[in-house]
Amino acid sequence: MYHYCNPLILFCAFIRSLFLGRANAKIEFITRLCNYGLYHNILLRYYTYVCTMAEDLFACFGEESSEDESFEEKSCHAEKQKLLTEKYKQQLKLQQTIIKPPRSIYPERKLLLKDAVLPQTLTGWSNIPPLYLGPMSITRSKNVGGKRGWTATEDLKPGTLLLIEEPIYRWPEEQIGSELGLISILGIFQQDSSVCQKIVSSMEKLHPTKEMVDILCRDGACGQEVERVMGCDEKEQIVDMMEMMLGKLSNDLLLASVLKLSNDNKITAGGGSVNQQNLDEIDVLRMLLVLRYNGFSSGLYLYFSIFNHDDNSNCIKYMPEKCERDEKKNSELRCTKYVKKGEALTIHYLDPREVSHSTRRWHLWDQHRFDIGDNINVLLKKMELVGGFFPQSSVNRLTLPEDTKTKQIEATLTELEHMHRTARTLASPVKRKEDTISTVELLERLQVLEMEAFGLIDKSIMKLENDFHILLIRCYRLHLDYVELLLQIGVSQLKKKLQIDAMCRFLLSSKKLLDLQVFYVGKYHPDVARSFKDMAMGTRSLLTCSPQRLFALKLDKMENFHQCSIKENEYQKEYMRISNFYPNDVEDRLSKGNDPN
């Protein structure tokens, strides 16, 4: 065949065979990068542009204002123009000197002042700035949770860094994996008194604010009056929830322990105002409600908490890197789509986000007390259809059938995901040294689970009668995770045929997942980059180990060696294209701070 005679193809095949000939080559295609950041020329060009703007102070003003009309007149002498220019430059330098904070306190402040608009009247956290704040501002709106949210102050592209922040409070070990309770509040009051007071004061400005709770829960307003004055949301999110918690927790021993610690350490409520007073049970239970509405899996953040939920969100919050419990680690947030100036910036509250509309509606109500109703993005509606119909949903699960098709699939997914986490733990270096389970036994277990996950895909499609359902994203992702773990452990023990079989299933799932992800989260999302990477490395591995098996999969435009090589290259380029939107530049930005060099 002519393509085998092409010298370039022969050379690439030769290099590939050398490169993939190592012992770990057979699992190369499932080696995924935990971050997609690459230091790129775009960052360098952007930094050069900022420095240039700093040198030319007038570059940021564009045309002169109407106050300088005499400056533009032709009769103005050149000497007068020069003196006026120097005067403005001196004034601008003086202004920059005044607002420029010490580097030792806020090394990122230059970025904060340049890019963001942060009215302190909307936050109250002037003493706790974020590490970095991008081109966005807080705006008030009656149509969003907490009556405020983030909006873009300029047109944004995917990957734009918007926020870097450390958690003000991280969950205690006793709380992790359990239902949120007073043990988390106790953890706050067990800290140093100054740290505790800082957290308590900061939480007074989070939804529901202390001011709002005091008005609604201390003044004895009746339910009808509250609903008339404050709206239905405030009644459901604040009044009803506070009444429920007072009835459930007022006699809890942990509540008594928290109040004792508060009094012993002289922790006060009032946020530094003249009306400071000791905390009571309403203050403590309001704090618990704040954690419920604003907490993330990695802890409580101030500025992240202002982001509102959207099923079709345009931003993503990254999990902090794993660290020791006594270390502080920050989390970052970036755009995943092109965003217009003035457009709301939103995130998705659920993890995993790929759940049925019925489950999503119930969880958002149960956790945050807001109802998304049956409204859904028109473009995404086809990802929710079951048998061609949009399923019934409600905030009250008791009104719905207990064993719907989506609930069955979600229950199976949750169980298999838990088994995968367990298997991954057993495969960790620490557990391997403890000989908790033999490698052979673990491999046998993983082979069964991988096939179970692969079979769940077809079963789900048949049940849902929809091969484009949102739950299939989780099904495909779970299967890929199992293949990755299987080949990682069995690289030297699994027979070559079993490895190739697993590679083929991996590639099929990767292709289906890619199509769903592009439609669901858009073509600039980091998850899409990961799937392109999987496709590139899967194609490359099969092209080397068993090209005939790859051709037999009959994937689109992948019928021979030449076509597969072209596709591999296209997948790799797409991975790089998306990855370049998300440079791994957080530490670099924070370390540069105000240093212009």
C-alpha positions in Angstrom: 0.0 0.0 0.0 1.3 3.4 -1.0 1.2 5.0 2.5 3.7 2.5 3.8 6.2 3.7 1.2 6.1 7.3 2.3 9.5 8.0 3.9 7.9 10.4 6.5 5.4 7.8 7.6 8.1 5.1 7.8 10.2 7.4 9.9 7.3 8.3 12.3 6.5 4.6 12.6 10.1 3.9 13.4 10.3 6.6 16.1 7.0 5.4 17.5 8.2 1.9 17.8 11.3 3.1 19.6 9.4 5.4 21.9 6.7 2.8 22.7 9.1 0.0 23.2 9.7 0.7 26.9 8.2 -1.6 29.6 5.5 0.9 30.4 4.6 1.8 26.8 1.4 -0.3 26.8 -0.2 2.0 29.3 1.1 5.3 27.9 -2.3 6.1 26.4 -4.0 6.2 29.8 -1.3 8.4 31.4 -3.3 11.6 31.9 -1.9 15.0 32.9 -3.5 16.3 36.2 -3.2 19.8 34.9 -3.4 21.0 31.3 -1.3 24.1 31.8 1.7 24.8 29.7 3.8 27.9 29.8 3.0 29.4 26.5 4.1 32.4 24.4 0.7 33.9 24.9 1.5 34.5 28.6 4.8 36.1 27.7 3.1 38.4 25.1 0.5 39.4 27.7 3.1 40.2 30.3 5.1 42.2 27.8 1.9 44.2 26.9 1.2 45.0 30.6 4.8 46.2 31.1 4.5 48.4 28.0 1.3 49.9 29.2 3.0 50.6 32.6 5.7 52.5 30.8 3.3 54.5 28.6 0.9 55.8 31.2 -1.3 57.5 28.6 -1.8 54.3 26.6 -4.7 53.2 28.8 -6.7 56.5 28.3 -7.2 56.5 24.5 -8.5 59.8 23.4 -8.1 62.8 25.6 -11.2 64.0 27.6 -13.2 67.1 26.9 -11.4 68.9 29.7 -8.2 69.0 27.5 -9.7 70.6 24.5 -7.2 73.5 24.7 -4.5 70.9 24.6 -5.7 69.7 21.2 -6.0 73.2 19.6 -3.6 73.9 16.8 -2.7 77.2 18.4 -1.2 75.5 21.4 2.5 75.9 21.5 4.8 72.8 21.6 6.4 73.9 24.9 3.0 74.2 26.6 2.1 70.8 25.4 5.3 69.3 26.7 4.8 70.9 30.2 1.2 69.7 30.4 2.2 66.2 29.5 4.8 66.1 32.2 2.3 67.4 34.7 -0.2 64.6 34.0 2.6 62.0 34.1 3.7 63.3 37.6 0.1 63.2 38.8 -0.5 59.7 37.6 2.8 58.5 39.1 1.7 60.1 42.4 -1.7 58.3 42.3 -0.1 55.0 41.6 2.3 55.5 44.5 -0.6 56.2 46.8 -2.7 53.1 46.0 0.2 50.7 45.6 0.2 48.5 48.8 3.4 46.9 50.4 4.5 43.8 48.5 5.1 42.0 51.8 1.4 42.2 52.6 -0.4 41.7 49.3 2.1 40.6 46.6 -0.8 40.2 44.2 -2.4 43.6 44.8 -1.3 45.0 41.4 -3.5 42.5 39.6 -6.3 43.0 42.0 -6.5 46.7 41.5 -5.9 46.5 37.7 -8.4 43.9 36.8 -11.2 43.9 39.3 -14.0 46.0 40.6 -14.9 45.0 44.2 -17.3 47.3 46.0 -16.6 46.6 49.7 -20.2 47.5 50.6 -21.2 44.3 48.9 -18.7 42.0 50.7 -17.4 43.6 54.0 -14.1 41.7 53.7 -11.7 44.5 53.0 -9.3 43.0 55.5 -9.3 39.6 53.8 -8.6 40.1 50.1 -8.3 37.2 47.7 -4.9 36.2 46.4 -6.0 37.2 42.9 -9.1 38.8 41.4 -9.6 38.9 37.7 -11.7 41.2 35.4 -15.1 40.8 37.2 -17.2 42.7 39.6 -20.0 42.0 42.1 -23.5 43.2 41.1 -26.8 43.1 42.9 -29.8 41.3 41.4 -33.1 40.2 42.9 -33.1 37.2 40.5 -30.1 35.3 42.0 -29.2 33.7 45.3 -28.0 36.0 48.0 -29.2 38.9 45.7 -25.7 39.3 44.3 -23.3 37.7 41.9 -20.2 38.0 39.7 -20.3 39.6 36.3 -17.5 40.1 33.7 -16.1 43.6 33.3 -14.7 42.9 29.9 -15.0 40.3 27.2 -13.3 37.1 28.4 -11.9 34.1 26.6 -11.7 30.5 27.8 -9.1 29.9 30.4 -9.1 33.5 31.7 -8.0 33.3 35.4 -10.7 35.0 37.5 -10.0 34.1 41.1 -7.4 32.6 43.4 -8.4 32.2 47.0 -7.5 30.2 50.1 -10.3 28.7 52.2 -11.0 30.6 55.3 -12.0 27.4 56.9 -11.4 23.7 56.1 -13.6 20.9 57.3 -12.4 19.0 60.4 -11.5 15.3 59.9 -14.6 14.3 61.9 -16.9 16.0 59.4 -15.5 14.6 56.1 -17.7 11.9 54.7 -20.6 12.7 57.1 -23.7 14.8 56.9 -23.0 18.5 57.8 -23.5 19.1 61.5 -22.4 21.1 64.5 -19.1 19.2 64.6 -18.0 21.7 61.9 -19.1 24.7 63.9 -17.2 23.2 66.9 -14.1 23.0 64.8 -14.2 26.7 64.2 -14.4 27.5 67.9 -11.7 25.1 68.8 -9.2 27.2 66.9 -7.1 30.1 68.3 -9.5 32.8 69.5 -8.2 35.4 67.0 -8.6 33.0 64.1 -12.0 32.0 65.4 -13.1 35.7 65.7 -11.9 36.4 62.1 -13.9 33.4 60.7 -17.0 34.3 62.7 -16.9 38.0 61.6 -16.3 37.1 58.0 -19.2 34.6 58.0 -21.6 37.4 59.0 -21.5 38.7 55.5 -22.2 35.4 53.8 -25.7 34.3 52.8 -27.8 34.3 54.9 -26.2 37.3 56.5 -26.4 38.0 60.2 -28.4 41.2 59.4 -31.0 39.3 57.5 -31.4 36.6 60.1 -31.7 39.1 62.9 -34.5 40.9 61.0 -36.4 37.7 60.1 -35.8 35.5 63.2 -35.5 37.9 66.1 -38.2 40.5 65.4 -41.0 37.9 65.4 -42.4 38.7 62.0 -45.2 36.3 60.9 -44.7 34.1 57.9 -47.1 35.9 55.7 -45.5 39.3 56.5 -42.0 37.9 55.8 -43.1 36.5 52.5 -44.8 39.8 51.5 -41.8 42.0 52.5 -38.8 39.8 51.8 -40.1 37.3 49.2 -40.7 33.6 49.1 -37.0 32.8 48.8 -36.1 34.4 52.1 -38.9 32.6 53.9 -37.9 29.2 52.5 -34.1 29.7 52.7 -33.9 31.5 56.0 -37.1 31.5 58.2 -38.2 27.9 57.5 -34.6 26.5 57.8 -33.9 28.4 61.0 -37.1 27.1 62.6 -36.3 23.6 61.5 -32.8 23.7 63.0 -34.0 25.3 66.2 -36.5 22.5 66.7 -33.9 19.8 65.8 -30.7 21.1 67.4 -31.7 23.4 70.3 -31.0 20.6 72.9 -27.9 19.2 71.2 -24.9 18.9 73.5 -22.6 20.1 70.8 -24.5 23.4 70.6 -24.0 23.9 74.3 -20.3 23.1 73.9 -20.0 25.7 71.1 -21.7 28.4 73.2 -19.4 27.7 76.1 -16.3 27.9 74.0 -17.6 31.1 72.5 -18.2 32.7 75.9 -14.9 31.4 77.4 -12.9 32.8 74.4 -14.9 36.0 74.3 -16.0 35.5 70.7 -18.5 38.2 69.8 -21.1 38.8 67.0 -21.5 42.2 65.3 -18.5 42.4 63.0 -16.6 45.0 64.9 -19.6 47.4 65.3 -20.5 49.1 68.5 -23.3 46.6 69.0 -21.0 43.6 69.6 -22.6 41.0 71.8 -22.0 37.4 72.8 -23.2 34.7 70.4 -26.4 32.9 71.1 -28.0 29.8 69.5 -29.5 31.8 66.6 -26.0 33.0 65.7 -24.5 29.5 65.9 -27.3 27.9 63.8 -27.0 30.7 61.3 -23.3 29.8 60.9 -24.3 26.2 60.3 -26.7 27.4 57.6 -23.9 29.5 56.0 -21.7 26.4 55.8 -24.6 24.5 54.2 -25.3 27.1 51.5 -21.8 28.2 50.8 -19.4 25.4 51.6 -17.4 23.5 49.0 -15.9 20.1 49.3 -12.5 21.7 50.1 -13.8 24.1 52.7 -15.5 27.5 53.1 -14.4 30.4 50.8 -15.5 34.0 50.9 -15.3 35.2 47.3 -16.1 31.8 45.7 -19.3 31.8 47.7 -20.6 34.7 45.6 -20.7 32.7 42.4 -24.2 31.5 41.5 -25.2 28.2 40.1 -26.1 27.5 36.4 -26.7 24.1 34.8 -24.9 25.5 31.7 -22.2 27.3 33.7 -19.3 29.2 32.0 -16.7 28.8 34.8 -14.9 26.0 36.6 -13.5 25.9 40.1 -10.4 23.7 40.5 -9.9 21.5 43.5 -6.8 22.5 45.6 -3.8 20.3 45.4 -3.6 17.6 48.1 -1.6 18.8 51.0 -0.9 18.3 54.7 -3.7 19.3 57.0 -1.6 22.2 58.5 -0.8 23.7 55.1 -2.8 26.3 53.3 -3.6 25.6 49.6 -5.5 27.9 47.3 -8.1 27.1 44.7 -8.5 28.8 41.3 -11.4 29.6 39.0 -11.3 30.1 35.2 -13.7 30.7 32.3 -14.5 27.7 30.2 -16.3 29.6 27.4 -16.2 33.0 25.7 -18.0 35.5 27.9 -19.3 38.9 26.9 -18.8 42.0 29.1 -21.6 42.3 31.6 -22.5 38.6 31.4 -23.1 36.7 34.6 -20.2 34.4 35.7 -21.5 31.1 37.1 -20.4 27.6 38.3 -22.1 24.3 38.7 -22.7 23.5 42.3 -22.9 19.7 42.1 -20.1 17.1 41.9 -20.5 15.1 39.9 -22.5 17.5 37.7 -23.7 14.7 35.4 -26.9 13.7 37.1 -30.5 13.6 35.9 -32.6 16.7 36.1 -34.8 15.1 38.8 -31.8 14.4 41.0 -30.2 17.8 40.3 -33.5 19.6 41.2 -33.8 17.7 44.5 -30.2 18.1 45.5 -30.1 21.9 44.9 -33.3 22.2 46.9 -32.1 20.0 49.7 -28.6 21.6 50.0 -29.3 25.2 49.0 -33.0 25.7 49.2 -33.6 27.0 45.7 -35.8 25.3 43.1 -34.7 25.2 39.5 -38.2 23.9 38.5 -38.7 22.1 35.2 -36.9 24.9 33.4 -33.9 23.6 31.4 -31.6 24.9 28.8 -33.3 24.2 25.4 -30.0 22.9 23.9 -29.4 20.5 26.7 -33.0 19.2 27.0 -32.3 16.3 24.7 -29.7 15.0 27.2 -32.5 14.5 29.7 -35.1 12.7 27.6 -36.0 9.2 28.6 -37.9 7.3 26.0 -38.5 10.6 24.2 -40.1 12.3 27.1 -38.9 14.7 29.8 -39.2 12.9 33.1 -41.2 14.3 36.0 -39.3 16.0 38.8 -40.0 17.6 42.2 -38.3 19.1 45.3 -40.2 16.5 47.3 -38.9 13.0 46.5 -41.8 11.4 48.2 -44.1 12.5 45.3 -42.0 10.7 42.7 -41.7 6.9 42.0 -38.9 5.3 44.0 -37.5 3.2 41.3 -37.2 5.3 38.1 -34.9 4.4 35.3 -32.5 7.3 36.0 -32.5 6.5 39.7 -31.5 2.9 39.0 -28.6 3.9 36.8 -27.4 6.6 39.2 -27.5 4.1 42.1 -25.4 1.6 40.1 -23.0 4.4 39.1 -22.6 5.5 42.7 -21.8 1.9 43.8 -19.3 1.3 41.0 -17.6 4.7 41.6 -17.2 3.8 45.3 -15.7 0.4 44.3 -13.3 2.2 42.0 -12.1 4.5 44.8 -11.6 1.5 47.0 -9.6 -0.3 44.3 -7.5 2.8 43.7 -6.7 3.0 47.4 -5.7 -0.7 47.5 -3.5 -0.1 44.5 -1.7 2.9 46.1 2.0 2.4 47.0 1.3 2.5 50.7 -1.3 -0.3 50.6 0.9 -2.3 48.2 3.6 -2.3 50.9 1.1 -3.4 53.5 0.1 -6.4 51.3 -3.5 -5.7 52.0 -4.5 -7.7 48.9 -2.4 -9.6 46.4 -1.8 -8.1 43.0 -3.3 -11.2 41.3 -6.5 -10.9 43.4 -6.7 -7.1 42.8 -6.3 -7.6 39.0 -9.0 -10.3 38.9 -11.4 -7.9 40.8 -10.6 -5.0 38.5 -11.2 -7.1 35.3 -14.6 -8.0 36.6 -15.4 -4.4 37.5 -14.1 -3.0 34.3 -16.4 -5.3 32.3 -19.3 -4.4 34.6 -18.7 -0.7 33.9 -18.4 -1.3 30.2 -21.7 -3.3 30.3 -23.4 -0.6 32.2 -23.1 1.7 29.1 -25.2 -0.5 26.8 -27.7 -1.3 29.6 -28.2 2.4 30.3 -28.7 3.2 26.6 -31.4 0.5 26.4 -33.2 1.7 29.6 -33.1 5.3 28.7 -33.8 4.8 25.0 -31.4 7.7 24.5 -27.7 7.3 23.5 -27.1 11.0 24.2 -28.3 11.1 27.8 -26.3 13.1 30.4 -25.8 10.0 32.6 -23.8 8.4 29.8 -21.0 10.9 30.4 -20.5 9.4 33.9 -20.8 5.9 32.5 -18.1 6.4 29.9 -15.8 8.3 32.3 -16.1 5.5 34.9 -15.2 2.9 32.4 -12.1 4.8 31.3 -11.0 5.1 34.9 -11.3 1.4 35.4 -9.3 0.6 32.3 -6.6 3.1 33.4 -6.3 1.4 36.8 -6.4 -2.1 35.3 -3.5 -1.4 32.9 -1.6 0.6 35.4 -1.5 -2.4 37.8 -1.4 -5.2 35.2 1.2 -3.8 32.8 3.6 -6.6 33.6 1.1 -9.4 34.5 -1.8 -9.1 32.1 -1.5 -11.1 28.9 -0.9 -8.9 25.8 -4.3 -9.9 24.3 -6.2 -8.8 27.5 -4.3 -5.5 27.4 -5.2 -4.9 23.7 -8.8 -5.8 24.4 -8.9 -3.3 27.2 -7.3 -0.7 24.9 -10.0 -1.2 22.3 -12.8 -0.8 24.8 -11.0 2.3 26.1 -10.8 3.9 22.7 -14.5 3.2 22.0 -15.6 4.8 25.3 -13.2 7.8 24.7 -14.8 8.5 21.3 -18.4 8.4 22.6 -17.4 10.5 25.7 -15.8 13.1 23.6 -18.9 13.6 21.4 -21.1 14.0 24.5 -18.7 16.4 26.3 -18.2 18.7 23.4 -22.0 19.2 23.3 -22.5 19.4 27.1 -19.6 21.7 28.3 -18.4 23.2 25.0 -15.2 22.7 23.0 -13.0 24.7 25.2 -13.5 22.8 28.5 -10.5 21.1 30.2 -12.5 17.8 30.3 -12.7 17.9 26.5 -8.9 18.4 26.4 -8.5 15.3 28.5 -10.6 13.2 26.2 -8.7 14.4 23.1 -5.5 13.3 24.9 -7.0 9.9 25.6 -8.0 9.5 22.0 -4.5 10.5 20.8 -2.6 8.2 23.1 -5.1 5.3 22.7 -4.8 5.5 18.9 -1.0 5.7 19.1 -0.8 2.6 21.4 -3.1 0.5 19.3 -1.4 1.6 16.1 1.9 0.3 17.5 0.7 -2.8 19.4 -2.1 -4.1 17.1 -3.0 -1.9 14.1 -5.4 -4.5 12.7 -7.5 -4.4 15.9 -7.6 -0.6 15.6 -8.8 -0.8 12.0 -11.5 -3.4 13.0 -13.1 -0.9 15.4 -14.3 1.0 12.2 -14.0 4.4 13.8 -14.7 7.4 11.5 -11.9 7.9 9.0 -9.6 5.4 10.8 -9.7 2.5 8.4 -5.9 2.2 7.7 -2.5 3.2 9.0 -2.4 6.5 7.2 -5.8 7.6 8.3 -5.2 6.6 11.9 -1.9 8.5 11.9 -3.6 11.6 10.7 -6.4 11.2 13.3 -3.8 10.7 16.1 -2.1 14.0 15.1 -5.4 15.8 14.9 -6.4 14.6 18.4 -3.0 15.7 19.8 -3.3 19.1 18.2 -6.8 19.6 19.7 -5.5 18.6 23.1 -2.7 21.2 22.8 -5.1 23.8 21.5 -7.4 23.6 24.4 -4.6 23.1 27.0 -3.0 26.4 25.8 -6.1 28.2 27.1 -5.3 27.0 30.6 -1.7 27.8 31.5 -0.3 26.5 34.7 0.6 30.0 35.8 -0.9 30.4 39.2 2.3 30.2 41.2 4.1 32.3 38.6 1.5 35.1 38.9 1.5 35.1 42.7 5.3 35.0 42.9 5.7 38.0 40.6 3.3 40.1 42.6 4.1 43.8 42.1 7.5 43.1 40.6 7.5 44.7 37.1 10.4 42.5 36.1 
